[in-house]
Amino acid sequence: MMGKGRRTRVAVLFGGRSGEHQVSIASARSVMQAIDADKYEVRPIGITQEGRWLAGEGAQALLEGRELPPLPAGAAEAGEASRAETALVPSQAAERLLDIDVVFPVLHGTYGEDGTVQGLLELAGLPYVGAGVLGSALGLDKIACKDVLRANGLPVVEDLRAQRSRWRREPEAVLDAVEARFGYPVFCKPANMGSSVGVSKAHDRDGLARALDLAARYDRRMLVEPAINAREIECSVLGNDDPIASVPGEVEPCNEFYDYDAKYIDEGSLLHIPAQIPGETARLVQAYAVRAFLAIDCAGMARVDFFLCRDTGLVYINELNTIPGFTAISMYPKLWEASGIPYPELIDRLIGLAVERWEDRQASETSYQAEEEAS
């Protein structure tokens, strides 16, 4: 697949239509700065928040926050085109995407971390870093992921689910159900979103109504969980069929919880690496992280986030991030650095794992002929 005597061509795919567009751009910059230029030829491919694909100078402009080039002559203006038409306008991006060896997606959240782009890359027959369609979809969908983790005997916080349609049709019934089940405080989350976008903590009925309204802006399904007095522990996982776990780290948020502002805007959140927890607890977190990674059929990388209850010492899995923040100061690479794998080597390993997984998939037959089976 990869030509001998030349550098491996890696497409770094970033941006996207999710609420984590800017985070994705920051991750892409970091990957491109740290990747081994002697070994890899990097080709940035950006996706605007409107769904327009950009290669070459357009992708570079998106990375640098500069004004984007106009649409090609004869193409419909973005305001007049449908999302699909807008996405397909720059054929140059498609040509660049097919003229590469490996794709490194750093598309966080919906339309990137949820299996949609992974499905496109599968159809194109391209190796790519990270989880496949199933693992990506399960990792981002908090409801489906919790169901799979529970089925595999892994501990998660109890929850109550709500449909956006029912919330808008019967708001009082939904509020009553939450209060009867949990009381306060509670967290309310959209089922499909990352970086704590749309997540809020409610301390009373009015606050819960506002929290459900906020979550409903981002997804058609929401879930409500009781707030537990917990420390936030994170663990990075690396590998395919035989993954390994990093040392755990702890997040000490500057806000009431580790929301979007605490992660990316407000200063004051602290990362403790390694986490100051008992060795037995650290080993349990690592074991749970690997089991969760395998349970959702993850690949390449994931960051597994935990709650460590201060009152009971119990460990709960909060969620898996199959394309975690990937800047040089993000928790995923920092945990591996503390575990003995520096950032450039981590990128190299992930690309190798992508090729390994792609080669393994080539061993699977995709057609069936009855006469061959009979013989």
Secondary structure, DSSP 8 states (H G I E B T S, - for coil): ---TTS-EEEEEEEE-SSTTHHHHHHHHHHHHHHS-TTTEEEEEEEE-TTS-EEEHHHHHHHHHT-------TT---TTTS-HHHHHHS-HHHHHHHHT-SEEEE---STTTSSSHHHHHHHHHT--BSS--HHHHHHHHBHHHHHHHHHHTT--B---EEEEHHHHHH-HHHHHHHHHHHT-SSEEEEESB--TTTT-EEESSHHHHHHHHHHHHTT-SEEEEEE---EEEEEEEEEESSS-EE---EEEE-SSSS--HHHHHTSS--EEESS----HHHHHHHHHHHHHHHHHTT--EEEEEEEEEETTT--EEEEEEESS---STTSHHHHHHHHTT--HHHHHHHHHHHHHHHHHHHHTS-----HHHHH-
